[in-house]
Amino acid sequence: MRGGRWRSTGSALVRVILVWAVSTLTMLALAGILPDFRLESADGDSITRIGLTAAWGAGAFGLLSALVWPVLVRALLLVPALVLGLLVFFLNGSLLLLALNLVPAGRGEVAPETAVVVAAVMSAVASATSTALAVRDDEAYRRRLYRLADRRRRRQRRQGTRGADETAPGLVIIQLDGVGHEVLRRAAGRGVMPTVADWLARTHRVTSWRTDWSSQTGASQLGILHGSNFDVPAFRWYEKDTGEVMVCNRPTNAADLQRRAVARTGNGGLLTLDGASRGNLFSGGADQLALVLSVSARRGRANRSRAGYFAYFSDPANAVRTALSFTAEVGREIGQSVRSRLREDRPRVSRGGLYPMIRAFATVVERDVVVAAVIGDMLAGRAAVYADLVAYDEVAHHSGPHGRDTDQVLARLDRSLALLARVAEHAPREYRIVLLSDHGQSPGETFLGRYGLTLKDLVRAGCGLPVSRRAGRTRSGAEARAAVRAALHRPVEEEGEEAHPEPGPDPVVLASGNLGLISFPDLPGRASRERIERAHPALLATLANHPGIGFLLVDGEVLGPDGARARLDVPGEAEAALARFGPGAAQAVRRTDSFPHVADIMVNSAYDPDTGAVHAFEEQIGSHGGLGGEQGHAFLMWPSELSEPGPEPGAELVGAEAVHRVLRRWLREADGPQVPVGPRSTPARAENQRLEGVSDGIFPCVDASVRDETR
């Protein structure tokens, strides 16, 4: 035992010396290349003294990076995450200037702008060297991981924290946001995702599951994590009883939806025992949270949802690497957008303004931080982890769900999955990795692009109200935008009139992909068809006969062109009317019709079964939110040692709540965390307290010991 400890210490010392030596050589090389960087006195020095100066400077820089950088990042947690990313270079350069000031006799000197370059290169080289050495020493790596697991177990015993049985396999669930079943199969078959292809050939199986009518992350993830998405009719909807527009990715509304689900199901969620929630809209009942939107609206110490940024950016090499990748991704998006315009691609939407930075945040920053948090969870031996990677969904909205742009994103996501699989080999417990998606995406030209007006314009015209001569654009509600706003401490998506429309005769028209919702604040309760026709005689006919609209739902009736009507309570009528939208369409519409907050008029765009195209009421050429095409067919991919997800092999799962039940069963099969099923009030009250910041179970992310082991 003692001999192994000495070998481990000696091996660690050798790695430190080697990293120091490589950093010294890097500093010498940069001093020879860069004109504003020198490592000698004004009178000149011998080669030996220059080498000693470089060694001193490299050692001081490494020591300051290890000791001072984490403190700086923790102090800057109140700074918006995107601003912190831009400060990375300045802070790293400042540490280098401080390190050179510690060199005796003032032999180290560098211009401030050059210090930024030198610090970035040295951090990257040191990180690469340290990683390469750790990979070569697998036995030492394993020993460190087991020590980490033992340390965590001892800490749990001291704190009296309950954990799952670590002899049982853990479950890591990765949500590839927006990746439909067919997209995954094609990407694996064409070699775009070789890791997924290898898993499907050897260890995993995959099936499609059918989403609810509201085929979007808010409804799907709420159902998957909390077991209920009842009364979530769309991504955004108007509630007459409060006069508020609910938006799934608005933090305060996400917290409300989570509370409602907990109250309805009587349990805190899928991750209530030794679970971790990373990058999600909802917590799933986990105590370990990072970048979870439903808690990001809190102020003060009760909000630790951004702790994932500290855990990741406290390593200066991570900060530099992500900042460089962020810059490269911004350039990649600008280049792809320019090429799309030059080729005159159709359909096409605007990709200017802040969008390149929003895309880079989703595809680089959020991906890196979430993956690092999951790695920390696996090394810590947590029993259940659920993480959302939104990169594909964000790019597909603006580039379309199929093509070179999205293939590149899928390839990078596949490399992240390969990394997680390698980490699982060294984790203190066996892990089963489950992949799933929350919905797919359907292509198609926007409603505005195809017909020259928005849904709101069409509704106002049908109501006889003034219509703007210039068609306005409907804001996209992609999840990445909410994550960026939360990172910038601007978590509220809409304010004022958009969030609380004034009561009156004007209809409230909202868009959720190719699903539109129309509500009349001046008509109490849910308006019947007769009341709507009395108030606005031409509206329903105007909408139902428009070529860009597939069908309407009005108070239990499906309305189509030329006066077609089908009652949902008459067997077979709705199935025949909605047959072109695929199996289960009538069932999905019937369920939504039962929601208390369903809109007065629900509008689904037209759908072409031959091309799979729909018309989004938002500015998206890859969309989801309603019925029609691949958007309604998500995937579930699981290790073959787990039971079949459906009641019988080949049976398709229907609805996010069904996926929740499958994941609960898989957790039970591993003798892992159990979702509480006791008295309905107790777990619900505990979860409500946690959402209100009352619980003492603050949300630590990856602690320093975990971070050190993953470098």
C-alpha positions in Angstrom: 0.0 0.0 0.0 2.8 2.4 1.0 4.8 1.4 -2.1 1.9 2.2 -4.3 1.4 5.6 -2.7 5.1 6.4 -3.3 4.9 5.3 -6.9 1.8 7.5 -7.4 3.6 10.5 -5.8 6.7 9.9 -7.8 4.7 9.6 -11.1 2.8 12.8 -10.3 6.1 14.6 -9.6 7.6 13.4 -12.9 4.5 14.7 -14.8 4.8 18.1 -13.1 8.5 18.3 -14.0 7.8 17.3 -17.6 4.9 19.9 -18.0 7.2 22.5 -16.5 10.0 21.6 -18.9 7.6 21.8 -21.9 6.3 25.1 -20.7 9.8 26.4 -20.4 10.7 25.4 -23.9 7.5 27.0 -25.2 8.3 30.2 -23.5 11.8 30.2 -25.0 10.4 29.6 -28.4 7.9 32.4 -28.1 10.6 34.8 -26.8 12.6 34.0 -30.0 9.6 34.5 -32.3 7.7 37.5 -30.8 9.4 40.9 -31.0 7.8 42.4 -27.8 8.8 39.5 -25.5 12.3 39.0 -24.0 13.8 36.9 -21.3 17.1 38.6 -20.8 18.4 41.9 -19.4 19.1 44.9 -21.5 22.8 44.1 -21.6 22.2 40.5 -22.8 22.6 37.2 -21.0 24.1 33.8 -21.5 22.0 30.9 -22.9 22.0 29.3 -19.5 20.7 32.4 -17.7 18.0 32.8 -20.3 17.0 29.2 -19.8 16.8 29.7 -16.1 14.7 32.9 -16.6 12.3 31.0 -18.8 12.1 28.2 -16.2 11.4 30.7 -13.4 8.7 32.5 -15.5 7.0 29.3 -16.6 7.0 27.9 -13.1 5.6 31.2 -11.7 2.9 31.3 -14.4 1.9 27.7 -13.8 1.7 28.2 -10.0 -0.3 31.4 -10.4 -2.7 29.7 -12.8 -3.2 26.9 -10.3 -3.7 29.1 -7.3 -5.0 32.5 -8.5 -7.1 31.6 -11.5 -9.8 29.6 -9.6 -10.2 32.5 -7.2 -10.5 35.0 -10.0 -13.2 33.0 -11.7 -15.2 32.5 -8.5 -15.0 36.3 -7.9 -16.2 36.9 -11.4 -19.2 34.5 -11.2 -21.5 37.6 -11.0 -20.1 38.7 -14.4 -22.2 37.4 -17.3 -20.7 34.2 -18.7 -20.2 35.6 -22.2 -18.4 38.6 -20.8 -16.2 36.2 -18.7 -15.3 34.4 -21.9 -14.1 37.6 -23.4 -12.1 38.4 -20.2 -10.3 35.1 -20.4 -7.5 36.4 -22.6 -7.0 39.6 -20.5 -6.9 37.7 -17.2 -4.5 35.1 -18.5 -2.2 37.8 -19.9 -2.3 39.6 -16.6 -1.2 36.4 -14.8 1.7 36.2 -17.2 2.7 39.8 -16.6 2.6 39.1 -12.8 4.7 36.0 -13.3 7.4 37.8 -15.3 7.5 40.5 -12.6 8.5 37.8 -10.2 11.6 36.9 -12.3 14.8 38.2 -10.4 16.6 41.3 -11.8 13.7 42.2 -14.1 14.9 39.9 -16.9 11.4 39.1 -18.1 9.5 41.7 -20.1 6.6 41.6 -22.4 4.1 44.0 -24.0 0.6 43.6 -22.6 -0.9 42.7 -26.0 1.8 40.1 -26.5 1.3 38.7 -23.0 -2.2 37.7 -24.1 -0.8 35.6 -27.0 2.0 34.1 -24.9 -0.4 33.1 -22.0 -2.9 31.5 -24.4 -0.2 29.4 -26.2 1.4 28.3 -22.9 -1.9 27.3 -21.3 -2.9 25.3 -24.4 0.5 23.5 -24.6 0.5 22.8 -20.8 -3.0 21.3 -21.0 -2.1 19.2 -24.0 1.0 17.9 -22.4 -0.7 17.1 -19.1 -3.5 15.3 -20.8 -1.1 13.2 -23.0 0.9 12.2 -19.9 -2.2 11.3 -18.0 -3.5 9.1 -20.8 -0.2 7.2 -20.9 -0.4 6.4 -17.2 -3.8 4.6 -17.0 -3.0 2.8 -13.8 -2.3 6.1 -11.9 -5.4 7.6 -13.5 -7.5 4.7 -12.2 -6.0 5.1 -8.7 -6.8 8.8 -8.6 -10.4 8.1 -9.7 -10.9 5.5 -6.9 -9.4 7.9 -4.4 -11.9 10.5 -5.6 -14.8 8.2 -5.2 -13.6 7.2 -1.7 -13.3 10.9 -0.8 -16.8 11.6 -1.9 -18.3 8.6 0.0 -16.5 9.8 3.2 -17.8 13.3 2.7 -21.4 12.0 2.2 -21.1 10.0 5.5 -19.9 13.0 7.4 -22.7 15.1 6.0 -25.3 12.4 6.5 -26.2 12.5 2.7 -28.0 9.6 1.3 -26.6 8.2 -1.9 -27.5 5.3 -4.2 -25.7 2.0 -4.0 -22.5 2.5 -6.0 -22.2 -1.2 -6.6 -25.2 -0.9 -9.0 -24.7 0.6 -12.5 -25.4 4.3 -12.9 -27.4 5.8 -15.7 -26.2 8.7 -17.9 -28.9 10.1 -20.1 -27.8 12.4 -22.9 -30.4 14.4 -24.7 -29.4 15.4 -28.3 -31.8 18.3 -28.6 -33.9 18.2 -31.8 -32.2 15.2 -33.4 -35.0 13.2 -35.0 -35.0 9.4 -35.3 -34.3 9.4 -39.1 -31.6 12.1 -38.7 -29.8 9.9 -36.2 -30.1 6.7 -38.4 -28.8 8.5 -41.4 -26.0 10.2 -39.6 -24.8 6.8 -38.2 -25.2 5.1 -41.5 -23.2 7.7 -43.5 -20.4 7.8 -40.9 -21.1 11.2 -39.6 -21.5 9.8 -36.1 -19.1 6.8 -35.9 -19.5 6.4 -32.1 -23.2 6.1 -32.4 -22.8 3.7 -35.3 -20.4 1.6 -33.3 -22.8 1.4 -30.3 -25.7 0.4 -32.6 -23.6 -2.3 -34.1 -22.3 -3.7 -30.8 -24.1 -2.6 -27.6 -27.2 -0.5 -28.2 -30.6 -0.5 -29.8 -32.7 2.4 -31.0 -36.4 3.1 -31.5 -38.6 6.0 -32.4 -41.0 7.6 -30.0 -43.9 9.8 -30.9 -44.1 13.2 -29.3 -47.2 15.0 -28.1 -48.8 17.6 -30.4 -46.6 20.2 -28.7 -43.4 18.8 -30.1 -40.9 21.0 -28.3 -38.4 20.9 -25.5 -40.5 22.5 -22.8 -43.3 19.9 -23.1 -41.1 16.9 -23.8 -38.5 17.5 -21.2 -41.1 18.3 -18.5 -42.7 15.0 -19.3 -39.5 13.1 -19.3 -38.0 14.5 -16.2 -41.1 15.1 -14.1 -43.6 12.6 -15.5 -46.3 15.1 -16.5 -46.6 17.7 -19.2 -50.3 18.1 -18.8 -51.6 21.6 -19.7 -48.5 22.5 -21.8 -50.3 23.2 -25.1 -47.3 24.8 -26.8 -44.0 26.5 -26.4 -45.8 29.7 -25.5 -49.5 30.2 -24.7 -51.9 32.8 -23.1 -53.6 32.0 -19.8 -56.8 34.0 -19.4 -57.1 33.5 -15.7 -53.8 35.3 -15.0 -53.6 37.4 -18.2 -50.0 36.2 -18.7 -48.2 34.7 -21.7 -46.4 31.6 -20.5 -43.1 30.8 -22.2 -41.3 27.5 -21.6 -37.8 29.0 -21.7 -38.6 31.9 -19.4 -37.0 31.0 -16.1 -39.9 32.1 -13.9 -42.4 30.2 -16.1 -40.2 27.1 -16.2 -40.2 27.1 -12.4 -44.0 27.4 -12.3 -44.3 24.5 -14.8 -42.0 22.4 -12.7 -44.0 23.1 -9.6 -47.3 22.2 -11.4 -45.8 18.9 -12.6 -44.5 18.1 -9.1 -48.0 18.8 -7.6 -49.7 16.7 -10.2 -47.4 13.6 -9.9 -46.6 13.8 -6.2 -42.9 13.3 -6.7 -39.9 15.5 -7.2 -38.8 14.0 -10.5 -36.6 11.4 -12.1 -33.3 12.5 -10.5 -34.4 12.9 -6.8 -31.8 10.5 -5.4 -28.1 11.1 -6.1 -29.0 12.7 -9.4 -27.6 15.5 -11.5 -29.3 17.8 -14.0 -27.1 19.6 -16.5 -28.1 22.2 -19.1 -31.8 21.5 -18.9 -35.0 23.5 -18.7 -36.0 21.6 -15.5 -34.2 20.1 -12.6 -35.8 16.6 -12.5 -35.6 16.9 -8.7 -31.8 16.7 -8.7 -29.8 18.4 -6.0 -26.7 18.7 -8.3 -27.6 21.4 -10.8 -25.7 23.3 -13.4 -27.1 25.6 -16.1 -30.7 24.6 -15.3 -33.2 27.3 -16.4 -35.9 26.7 -13.9 -33.6 27.9 -11.1 -31.7 30.6 -13.0 -34.2 33.4 -12.2 -33.2 33.3 -8.5 -31.0 36.0 -7.1 -28.3 35.7 -4.5 -26.7 32.5 -3.1 -29.8 30.4 -3.6 -29.0 30.4 -7.3 -26.1 28.1 -8.1 -27.3 27.2 -11.6 -24.3 29.0 -13.1 -21.8 27.2 -10.9 -21.0 25.0 -13.9 -19.2 28.0 -15.5 -16.9 28.2 -12.5 -16.2 24.5 -12.5 -15.2 24.7 -16.1 -13.5 28.1 -16.5 -11.5 27.8 -13.3 -9.1 25.8 -15.4 -7.3 28.5 -17.6 -6.6 26.0 -20.3 -10.3 25.2 -20.6 -11.1 28.9 -20.7 -8.6 29.6 -23.5 -9.6 26.5 -25.5 -13.3 27.4 -25.3 -12.7 31.0 -26.1 -10.7 30.1 -29.2 -13.3 27.6 -30.3 -16.0 30.2 -29.7 -14.3 32.6 -32.0 -13.7 30.0 -34.6 -17.4 29.0 -34.5 -18.5 32.6 -35.0 -16.3 32.7 -38.1 -17.7 29.4 -39.3 -21.3 30.6 -39.0 -20.5 33.9 -40.8 -18.8 31.9 -43.6 -21.6 29.4 -44.0 -24.2 32.2 -44.0 -22.3 34.1 -46.7 -22.0 30.9 -48.9 -25.7 30.3 -48.4 -26.5 33.8 -49.7 -24.1 33.5 -52.6 -25.7 30.1 -53.6 -29.1 31.7 -53.2 -30.3 28.8 -51.1 -34.0 28.4 -50.6 -35.5 28.4 -48.1 -33.3 30.8 -46.1 -33.8 33.0 -43.0 -31.7 35.8 -41.6 -28.6 34.7 -39.8 -27.1 38.1 -39.0 -27.1 40.3 -35.9 -26.2 38.4 -32.7 -27.1 35.0 -34.1 -23.4 34.0 -34.8 -22.6 34.5 -31.1 -25.8 32.7 -30.0 -24.9 29.7 -32.2 -21.3 29.7 -30.9 -22.6 29.7 -27.3 -24.8 26.7 -28.0 -22.3 24.7 -30.0 -19.2 25.5 -28.0 -19.7 27.1 -24.6 -22.8 25.2 -23.4 -21.6 22.0 -24.9 -18.1 22.2 -23.3 -19.5 23.2 -19.9 -22.3 20.5 -19.9 -19.9 17.8 -21.0 -17.4 18.8 -18.4 -20.1 18.7 -15.7 -21.2 15.2 -16.8 -17.6 14.0 -16.7 -17.4 15.3 -13.1 -20.6 13.5 -12.2 -19.3 10.2 -13.6 -16.0 10.5 -11.8 -17.9 11.3 -8.6 -20.0 8.2 -9.1 -23.4 9.8 -9.2 -26.2 7.4 -9.8 -28.3 9.3 -12.4 -27.3 12.1 -14.7 -29.5 13.9 -17.3 -27.9 16.4 -19.7 -29.1 18.3 -22.7 -26.9 19.3 -25.6 -28.7 21.9 -27.7 -26.1 22.4 -30.5 -27.9 20.6 -33.3 -31.3 22.1 -32.6 -30.0 25.7 -32.7 -28.1 25.2 -36.0 -31.0 23.3 -37.6 -33.4 26.1 -37.0 -31.4 28.5 -39.2 -29.6 26.1 -41.6 -32.2 23.5 -42.0 -32.3 20.0 -40.4 -30.4 18.3 -43.3 -27.1 19.5 -44.8 -23.4 20.1 -44.3 -23.9 22.6 -41.5 -25.8 20.3 -39.3 -23.6 17.3 -40.2 -20.6 19.1 -38.8 -22.5 19.7 -35.5 -23.5 16.1 -35.3 -19.9 15.0 -35.8 -18.8 17.2 -33.0 -21.5 15.9 -30.7 -20.4 12.4 -31.6 -16.9 13.2 -30.4 -18.4 14.4 -27.1 -20.2 11.0 -26.7 -16.9 9.2 -27.4 -15.2 11.2 -24.7 -17.9 10.3 -22.2 -17.6 6.7 -23.1 -13.8 6.8 -22.4 -14.4 8.5 -19.1 -16.9 5.8 -18.1 -14.2 3.2 -18.4 -12.4 4.9 -15.5 -15.4 5.8 -13.3 -15.8 4.3 -9.9 -19.0 2.5 -11.0 -20.3 1.0 -14.2 -22.3 3.4 -16.3 -25.0 2.7 -18.8 -25.3 5.5 -21.4 -28.8 6.2 -22.8 -29.2 8.6 -25.7 -32.6 10.3 -26.5 -34.1 13.3 -28.1 -37.0 15.5 -27.2 -38.3 15.9 -30.7 -37.2 16.1 -34.3 -37.3 18.9 -36.9 -39.3 19.3 -40.1 -37.9 21.4 -42.9 -39.8 24.0 -44.9 -40.1 27.6 -45.9 -41.5 29.9 -43.2 -45.2 31.0 -43.4 -44.0 34.6 -43.9 -41.5 33.7 -46.6 -44.1 31.6 -48.5 -47.1 33.9 -48.2 -45.7 37.3 -47.4 -47.6 37.8 -44.1 -47.4 36.5 -40.6 -50.1 34.5 -38.8 -50.8 37.6 -36.7 -51.4 39.6 -39.9 -53.8 36.9 -41.2 -55.7 36.8 -38.0 -56.1 40.6 -37.8 -57.3 40.7 -41.4 -59.9 38.0 -40.6 -61.0 40.0 -37.6 -61.3 43.2 -39.7 -58.6 44.9 -37.7 -55.8 47.1 -39.3 -52.8 45.2 -40.6 -49.4 46.7 -40.9 -48.3 47.3 -44.4 -44.8 45.8 -43.6 -44.9 42.3 -42.4 -43.1 41.9 -39.1 -41.0 38.9 -38.1 -41.9 36.5 -35.3 -39.1 36.0 -32.8 -37.6 32.6 -32.7 -37.9 30.8 -29.4 -34.9 28.5 -29.6 -33.6 27.1 -26.3 -30.1 28.5 -26.9 -31.4 32.1 -26.8 -32.8 31.6 -23.3 -29.5 30.0 -22.1 -27.6 33.0 -23.5 -30.0 35.5 -21.7 -29.6 33.6 -18.5 -25.8 33.7 -18.9 -26.0 37.4 -19.4 -28.2 37.9 -16.3 -31.1 38.8 -18.6 -33.4 35.8 -18.1 -36.8 37.3 -18.9 -37.6 36.8 -22.6 -40.6 39.1 -22.9 -41.6 42.0 -20.8 -44.4 44.5 -20.5 -47.2 44.0 -23.1 -45.7 40.9 -24.7 -45.8 39.1 -21.3 -49.1 40.6 -20.1 -51.3 41.6 -23.1 -53.8 44.3 -22.2 -57.4 43.1 -22.1 -59.5 44.2 -25.0 -60.9 43.0 -28.4 -57.5 42.5 -30.0 -56.6 38.8 -30.3 -53.4 37.4 -28.7 -51.6 35.5 -31.5 -48.6 33.4 -30.5 -46.3 31.1 -32.5 -44.6 27.8 -31.5 -42.9 26.5 -34.6 -45.6 25.5 -37.0 -48.2 25.6 -34.3 -50.2 28.9 -33.8 -52.4 29.9 -30.8 -55.1 32.5 -30.9 -56.8 33.7 -27.7 -59.5 36.4 -27.2 -58.9 38.1 -23.8 -62.4 39.7 -23.9 -64.1 36.3 -24.2 -64.1 34.6 -20.8 -63.3 31.0 -20.6 -62.7 28.9 -23.7 -64.6 30.4 -26.6 -66.9 28.2 -28.5 -67.1 28.2 -32.3 -70.4 30.0 -32.2 -69.1 32.8 -29.9 -66.0 33.3 -32.1 -68.2 33.5 -35.3 -70.5 36.0 -33.7 -67.6 38.2 -32.6 -65.5 37.7 -35.8 -67.7 36.2 -38.6 -65.0 35.9 -41.2 -62.1 34.7 -39.1 -62.5 30.9 -39.0 -63.2 30.6 -42.7 -60.2 32.9 -43.5 -57.9 30.7 -41.5 -59.3 27.3 -42.5 -59.3 28.1 -46.2 -55.7 29.5 -46.3 -53.4 27.2 -48.3 -50.7 27.5 -45.6 -52.9 26.2 -42.8 -53.6 22.5 -42.3 -56.4 22.5 -39.7 -57.8 24.4 -36.8 -58.9 23.1 -33.4 -61.8 25.0 -31.9 -63.6 23.7 -28.8 -63.5 20.0 -29.6 -63.9 20.4 -33.4 -61.3 20.1 -36.1 -61.9 22.5 -38.9 -60.5 22.2 -42.4 -61.0 23.9 -45.8 -64.3 24.2 -47.5 -66.3 24.0 -44.3 -64.9 20.5 -43.3 -65.6 19.7 -39.6 -64.8 16.7 -37.5 -65.9 16.2 -33.8 -63.2 14.8 -31.5 -65.9 13.0 -29.5 -67.3 11.2 -32.6 -65.3 8.0 -33.2 -63.3 8.0 -36.5 -64.1 11.5 -37.6 -60.9 13.2 -36.4 -58.8 10.2 -37.5 -60.1 10.6 -41.0 -59.7 14.4 -41.0 -56.1 14.2 -39.7 -54.9 11.1 -41.5 -52.3 13.0 -43.6 -50.5 14.1 -40.4 -49.7 10.5 -39.5 -50.8 7.8 -37.1 -51.7 9.2 -33.6 -52.4 12.7 -34.8 -56.0 12.6 -33.7 -55.0 11.1 -30.3 -52.5 14.0 -29.8 -55.1 16.6 -30.7 -57.7 15.0 -28.5 -55.3 15.1 -25.5 -54.5 18.8 -26.0 -58.2 19.6 -26.3 -58.6 18.5 -22.7 -56.1 21.0 -21.3 -57.5 23.9 -19.2 -55.3 26.4 -20.9 -55.7 25.3 -24.5 -56.1 28.4 -26.8 -59.5 29.4 -28.3 -58.1 28.5 -31.7 -55.2 26.2 -32.2 -53.7 26.4 -35.7 -51.4 23.8 -37.3 -49.7 24.7 -40.5 -50.1 22.8 -43.8 -48.0 19.7 -44.2 -46.7 18.0 -47.4 -46.3 14.3 -46.8 -44.2 13.9 -50.0 -41.5 16.4 -49.0 -42.0 16.4 -45.2 -42.3 20.2 -45.3 -44.2 22.4 -42.9 -44.5 26.2 -42.6 -43.2 27.6 -39.3 -44.9 30.7 -38.0 -41.5 31.7 -36.6 -38.4 32.6 -38.6 -37.1 29.0 -38.8 -36.5 26.8 -41.8 -36.1 23.8 -39.5 -38.9 23.8 -37.0 -40.9 21.8 -34.4 -43.8 22.5 -32.1 -46.8 21.0 -34.0 -47.8 18.1 -36.2 -46.3 17.1 -39.5 -43.1 15.2 -40.5 -40.0 14.3 -38.6 -40.6 16.9 -35.8 -42.9 14.4 -34.1 -40.5 11.4 -34.2 -37.8 11.6 -31.6 -35.5 8.6 -30.7 -34.6 6.6 -27.7 -31.3 4.6 -27.8 -30.5 2.2 -24.9 -27.9 -0.5 -23.9 -29.1 -3.9 -24.9 -28.8 -5.2 -21.3 -31.8 -3.0 -20.3 -35.3 -4.2 -21.0 -37.3 -3.2 -24.1 -38.8 0.3 -23.7 -42.2 -0.6 -25.2 -44.8 -3.1 -23.9 -43.7 -5.4 -26.7 -40.7 -5.4 -29.1 -41.2 -2.9 -31.9 -44.1 -1.0 -30.3 -43.7 2.7 -30.5 -43.7 4.8 -27.4 -46.3 7.6 -27.4 -45.7 10.8 -25.5 -43.0 12.1 -23.2 -44.7 10.8 -20.1 -44.3 7.2 -21.5 -40.5 7.9 -21.9 -40.4 9.0 -18.2 -42.0 5.7 -17.2 -39.4 3.7 -19.2 -36.5 5.6 -17.6 -38.0 5.0 -14.1 -38.1 1.3 -14.9 -34.5 1.3 -16.1 -33.4 2.9 -12.9 -35.2 0.3 -10.9 -33.6 -2.5 -12.9 -30.2 -1.2 -11.9 -31.3 -1.1 -8.2 -30.5 2.5 -8.5 -32.4 5.7 -7.4 -36.0 5.2 -6.8 -38.5 7.9 -7.7 -40.5 8.6 -4.5 -44.1 7.2 -4.7 -45.1 7.8 -1.1 -47.6 10.4 0.2 -48.4 12.8 -2.6 -47.9 15.9 -0.5 -44.5 15.3 1.1 -42.2 15.1 -2.0 -44.1 17.7 -3.8 -43.7 20.1 -0.8 -40.0 19.3 -0.6 -39.6 20.1 -4.3 -41.5 23.3 -4.0 -39.3 24.4 -1.2 -36.2 23.7 -3.3 -37.6 25.8 -6.1 -38.3 28.6 -3.7 -34.7 28.5 -2.4 -35.9 27.3 1.0 -34.0 23.9 0.9 -30.5 23.8 2.3 -29.5 21.4 -0.5 -27.6 24.0 -2.4 -26.5 23.0 -5.8 -22.7 22.3 -6.0 -21.4 21.4 -9.4 -18.0 19.8 -10.1 -15.8 20.4 -7.1 -12.1 21.2 -7.4 -11.0 17.6 -6.8 -13.1 16.4 -9.7 -11.9 19.2 -11.9 -8.3 18.4 -11.2 -8.8 14.7 -12.1 -10.3 15.7 -15.5 -7.5 17.9 -16.7 
